[in-house]
Amino acid sequence: MHEKHQVKHSCYRTYRRYGQIFNLSVGSGWADVVRYAEILKQDAAPVSIKINIKIMPDSQYWKDRTEVAFGITPWMHRPIGTMILNLGYIADDKGKPVPWNEARWVDEEFSRLLKEANGTLNVDERRKMFCKLEDIQMTRGSIGIPF
């Protein structure tokens, strides 16, 4: 067996032996979110990642959503997509996450670019900025996009 494959195999065995455990909280009133959590759990199992799903009443989830280790919150109820970014993924003037920033994620470049995009009237330029914002979110981690 090639040395590179041995190392990969060895790392895989080590990872499988120790595994990872994540607690994932979801509200009980969103059947699609609960189902998505179950799919994540199934998809993670083959690589020794264990996901414990904690299903709780929506009222409790909303109360605790910024304190849970991992959670799934549907954000599709806003009339325009830019509202979600401004509500949920920025920091205040002191650099602290705003109250609706459930991930507690703060990225200076993201915040600066979002502010600039909000003031850009040229649709094509604004679109490019939002594509960059999406790239930042996907590569540096405020959200997981399942599809």
Backbone hydrogen bonds, N-H to C=O, Kabsch-Sander energy under -0.5 kcal/mol:
donor,donor_aa,acceptor,acceptor_aa,energy
6,Q,2,H,-2.0
7,V,3,E,-2.4
8,K,4,K,-2.2
9,H,5,H,-2.8
10,S,6,Q,-3.0
11,C,7,V,-2.8
12,Y,8,K,-2.3
13,R,9,H,-2.5
14,T,10,S,-2.4
15,Y,11,C,-2.8
16,R,12,Y,-2.9
17,R,13,R,-2.3
18,Y,14,T,-2.0
19,G,15,Y,-3.8
20,Q,48,S,-1.8
22,F,50,K,-2.8
24,L,22,F,-0.6
24,L,52,N,-3.1
25,S,23,N,-0.5
25,S,70,F,-3.0
26,V,54,K,-2.4
28,S,56,M,-2.8
30,W,27,G,-1.0
31,A,29,G,-0.7
34,V,30,W,-2.4
35,R,31,A,-2.4
36,Y,32,D,-2.1
37,A,33,V,-2.3
38,E,34,V,-2.0
39,I,35,R,-2.1
40,L,36,Y,-2.5
41,K,37,A,-2.3
42,Q,38,E,-2.2
43,D,39,I,-2.9
44,A,40,L,-2.0
45,A,41,K,-1.3
47,V,44,A,-1.4
48,S,45,A,-2.0
49,I,44,A,-1.9
50,K,20,Q,-3.5
50,K,48,S,-0.6
51,I,49,I,-0.5
52,N,22,F,-3.1
52,N,50,K,-0.6
53,I,51,I,-0.6
54,K,24,L,-3.3
54,K,52,N,-0.6
55,I,53,I,-0.7
56,M,26,V,-2.5
56,M,54,K,-0.5
60,Q,57,P,-0.7
61,Y,57,P,-2.4
62,W,58,D,-3.0
63,K,59,S,-1.4
64,D,60,Q,-2.5
65,R,61,Y,-1.6
67,E,64,D,-2.7
68,V,64,D,-1.1
70,F,23,N,-0.8
72,I,25,S,-1.4
73,T,71,G,-0.5
78,R,75,W,-0.7
83,M,80,I,-1.4
84,I,80,I,-0.6
84,I,81,G,-0.7
85,L,81,G,-1.2
86,N,82,T,-2.0
87,L,83,M,-2.2
88,G,84,I,-2.9
89,Y,85,L,-1.6
92,D,96,K,-3.3
95,G,92,D,-2.0
98,V,90,I,-1.9
101,N,98,V,-2.3
102,E,100,W,-1.8
104,R,101,N,-1.2
111,S,107,D,-2.7
112,R,108,E,-2.5
113,L,109,E,-2.8
114,L,110,F,-2.7
115,K,111,S,-2.1
116,E,112,R,-2.1
117,A,113,L,-2.8
118,N,114,L,-2.5
119,G,115,K,-0.9
119,G,116,E,-0.6
120,T,117,A,-1.5
121,L,119,G,-0.6
123,V,121,L,-0.5
126,R,122,N,-2.7
127,R,123,V,-2.6
128,K,124,D,-1.9
129,M,125,E,-1.9
130,F,126,R,-2.3
131,C,127,R,-2.1
132,K,128,K,-1.9
133,L,129,M,-2.3
134,E,130,F,-2.3
135,D,131,C,-2.2
136,I,132,K,-2.5
137,Q,133,L,-2.3
138,M,134,E,-2.5
139,T,135,D,-2.5
140,R,136,I,-2.6
141,G,137,Q,-1.4
142,S,137,Q,-0.9
143,I,137,Q,-0.8
